Amino acid sequence: MRNKTSLCREWRFAKGAENFDPAKPISGAAAETVTVPHCWNAADGACGGEYYRGTGIYQTAIRVPQDAGACHFLEFEGASSVCRVYLNGTLLGEHRGGYSTFRFEITGLCTPGGEDLLTVVVDNSPSQDVEPATGDFTVFGGLYRPVWLISTPAAHFDLLYHGTAGVLLTPTLAENGQGLLKIDPHTAGAENARMSCEIIDPAGKTVAAVTDVRPEPLTLEVEHPTLWNGREHPALYTFAAHLTDGGQTDEVRMTFGFRSFHVDPDSGFSLNGTAMPLHGVARHQDREGCGYAVSEADLAEDMAILRELGANTVRLSHYQHAQYFYDLCDREGLVVWAEIPMLAMDPANKAQFANACDQLTELILQNQHHPSICFWGLQNEIAVEGESLAMYSEMEELQALAKRLDPTRLTTSANLYCVKDNSPLNQITDVVAYNIYYGWYYGEVEEYGEFFDRFHAENPDVCLGVSEYGVDANPAFHSDTPKRKDYSEEYQCAFHEAAYSAMAKRPFVWGTYVWNLFDFGSALRDEGGTKGKNCKGLVSYDRKTRKDAFYYYKAQWSDEPFVHLNGRRYRDRAAEEITVRVYSNAKEVALTVNGEAFQTKSGDKVFVFEHVPLKMGENTVTAAAGEVTDTVIWNRTEQPNPAYTYVDPNPGYNVKNWFTLGQSEEDLFPADRYSLMDTMGDLLANPQTAELIRQACPALWDDPRLLGAKSFTLFKLVNRLSGSFPEDTVKELNRKLGEIAKPAAQ
C-alpha cells in the first residue's frame, strides 16, 4: 500500500546561495534550525518597507524505507515561488509557481535503508515570467507548506501528473437526476495492473462499484444522490480506487459531491435549481507572525470565523490555497471562487503567459473534485496598464484551456473599475466581476447602484458580480462624523452599510465579495497609521479583533442570535449625548444605560439610538435582544481624546493650493491629457511620460517597489515620498505631463 511520511521536522536553513554546493551540508553562522512549514518573511513581510526577496536553502537528511520494487517520491504542497530540489547533489527538477502541489521521483537516486541529503532551494525574487509578476500584496518566501515522502508499489496512480493524486474525478448530474462520476485514472508501471473503484455515500454505504477492470476512463452511476447543497446540507461522497498488480495495491481516496449550479444575468446564482444570492468575502492566506506558513489549526480558525460571519461564499485570492482549506470549504458548504495569480499580462512576455497556463492547469486538475469550487478565476486587474487585441487573444486562450480541462464549471474575471462596460474583457469568461471602490479611492459610495444599473442595461446578457469592495479601517481611530480616508471604524461601517445595501437589492448581481476578510501583508503600504498591511479586513491580521463592520455582515448573513454594540474601542467620549449604533439579527433591541432602560427599537439589522446620555466618568451601556446581550463601558471626559483622530504624518501636497483663478480640477488634470492622476502603468507605457517621471523623480524611478505599483496614481506615489520632491517640482511635472495628449485624444 502507499505509504506517506511527513518531512515536517527540523531542517537547516540559510538565506542566500553564494558559494553553495547542494551536495554538502550547509553550515556557518548564517545557518539556523527551522521547522517546515517555514516562511522567511514572517517578521519582515508585513511591517512596511523592504522585505527579503531572494533565495533560501533548506536541508534535511531523509531515510527511505527499504522496500523492494517500491517507487519513492517527494511531495511539496507549496514553496514560494521558484523551487529547485536536489538529492545528494543531483538536481531532481524545478517548479515555477508558489502555490500548487508538485512532486519529484527519487526512485533509483535514493538509498533505501540508508540516509540521503535533501536540499531544497526556494526563491521568491521578483520575476517577470512567474506569476504573480506584480500585486498589492506581499509575496512571502519559503518552504511554507508540508513536505512528504511517499512510497508506492511499482504499479501506482501517477503522482507526477500535474501534482494530482493520479485520478481525476468529474461528478455531474444527468437530466433525470442520476449522479454520474467520470473517473480518469493516470497510472505508471501499470501495464498488467487491474483497477477497482467504489463510491461511498455520506452515510458510509457503498452505492456504486466496479472491480477488476483496466485502469482506463470510466463512469459510475449513483441513483438518487444526496446533493451537496451549500451550508444547508454539504453532503460529501467518498471515492476509493485500488490499483493491483502482483499482489501489491496502490490506493487513492478523495471526497466529492454531486450538485448543479447556474448563473443567470437577471436572477443571479442558483444552486441545485434554487436561487442563492452569493454574499461573502475574499481571503488571503497569510497571518501575523507566520506569513504563509500557517498551520491546519490556523486554517480551521479562519474557517470558524467565516462560519461565524455567516458568509455562503469565499473568494480565495489571488492564488491557489491549501488543499486543507478547500476541504474545509467542502465540509462547511461554502461556494468557492478559486483563481490563479494572473495580476499582470504583458502579451509580449510569452514565458509569463506559459507560466499562467501551467498554474491554471495545476489549479484545475488538483482541485476539480471539490464540490465547493464553482468558479475558476482567470485574471485580476490585468488591464491596469491598458487593454490590447493581444491581451484579448491570450485571455481567449486561457478561457479555452479552462473549459478544456473542466467544462463543468464557470470561469470568471476580476476587472479593474476602469475597464469600460463594452470592453471585450467582459465577453470572454463565462461571468465577470469588478473590483470597485466608490467612496474610497474615487467617487461616492452612492455610485454603486448607478454602476450596477448602467452596466446591466448596457450588457443585459453579461452576468455581473463584485469581486472586491471595501475601505481601510484602523481600530484605533474613531469619529462621530466619519468621512473617507479618516481610517475610522465608523467610516468602514457607514461605507459597508451603503455599499452592501446597493448590492443586496439587485438580484442580477450574482456574487459580492468584501475585500477582505482579514487584514493582510502588503509591504508597499504605509497608510492609516499602519505599515506593511492592507487594512480593509473585517478582522485584524492576528485574527484577534473583529472590527465593528464584521458584525454588520454577521447581522446580514448569520442565523446565530447575537447583538453587538459598535464603538467599544471608542472608549473616551466628550459629548453629553451620543448616538449608539447596534448590529443584530433580532427584530427588536433594547438599550440600557447605567442600569436604567433607555429605549427599545424594532428594526432590520441596524439599530440606531440617538441622544443617549452619558454622565461624567464611566458609563455602562447594554444592548439586549432576547437572551443575548452586549455591554460596553464608555468614559465621558472633558475633552475629546486626540488619539482617536488619524493625523497624516506625511500630508504631502495640497492640490487645492495649486488652484488659481481660472484653473479648475479639469484644468489641472484634463481627461484627454496625462497628469499626476494617471496610473503608473499608463504613464510608464508612454515613452514621453515615462522619461518625464525619470527626470523629475529619480528617487521614485530607482525604487522598484514603487515602480511595481502600476495600479497606483503617480500622485499617490509621489505623495508617499513627498520629502524627496519639492512641491514646485511636482507642479511642474504635472504641467509638462499635461502637454502630452492621451492616445484616444490624438
Secondary structure, 3 states (H helix, E strand, C coil): CCEEEECCCEEEEEECCCCCCCCCCCCCCCCEEEECCCCCCCCCCCCCCCCCCCEEEEEEEECCCCCCCCEEEEEECCCECEEEEEECCEEEEEEECCCCCEEEECCCCCCCCCCEEEEEEEECCCCCCCCCCCCCCCCCCECCCCEEEEEECCCEECCCCCCCCCEEEEEEECCCCCEEEEEEECEECCCCCEEEEEEECCCCCEEEEEEEECCCCEEEEECCCCEEEHHHEECCEEEEEEEEECCEEEEEEEEECECCEEEECCCEEEECCEECCEEEEEECCCECCCECCCCHHHHHHHHHHHHHHCCCEEEECCCCCCHHHHHHHHHHCCEEEEECCCCCCCCCCHHHHHHHHHHHHHHHHHHCCCCCEEEEEEEECHHHHCCCHHHHHHHHHHHHHHHHHCCCCEEEEEEECCCCCCCCHHHHCCEEEEECCECCCECCCCHHHHHHHHHHHHCCCCCEEEEECCCCCCCCCCCCCCCCCCCCHHHHHHHHHHHHHHHHCCCCEEEEEECCCECEEEEEEEECCEEEEECCCCECCCCCCECHHHHHHHHHHCCCCCEEECCCCCCEECCCEEEEEEEECCCEEEEEECCEEEEEEECCCEEEEEEEECCCEEEEEEEEECCEEEEEEEEECCCCCHHHCCCCCCCCCCHHHHCCCCCCHHHHCCCCECCCCCEHHHHHHCHHHHHHHHHHCHHHHCCHHHHCCCCCEHHHHHHHCHHHCCHHHHHHHHHHHCCCECHHHC
